[in-house]
Amino acid sequence: MKIKGAYDSGTSYSVGDVVRDTDGTIYVMFSAAAAGTDPKDTRYWNRVPQPAADAAGFAIDVMDSLGAAIPKNIDDEAITLKTDDGEYLITVDDSGDTPELAVTAIEDEEEADG
């Protein structure tokens, strides 16, 4: 999952990209579509359910607040976000032209072992 920030109709998105629509809803693209395809179009986008939407929204807020100031040399640094509903690892992929945030749910070890 790649956090892309606020949806932009002029941007081409890829499967797995996550955006925030103008109403604040978080969507993930599951099928390739042309630039300008509305995130509410259920043929290409799925609404991200809670609590993953909270984590993705948080990552988008962080990305928006940092803007172009996201450093290019972050490497393997990450942020752990703990919520009432779970724990999430937020990492930065700075291998491309634009740094991207990724959100991954961290499974509880007891649940994973049990």
Summary of the structure (lengths in Angstrom):
residues: 114
radius of gyration: 14.4
end to end distance: 26.3
largest distance: 46.0
contacts: 296
relative contact order: 0.17
helix: 20%
strand: 32%
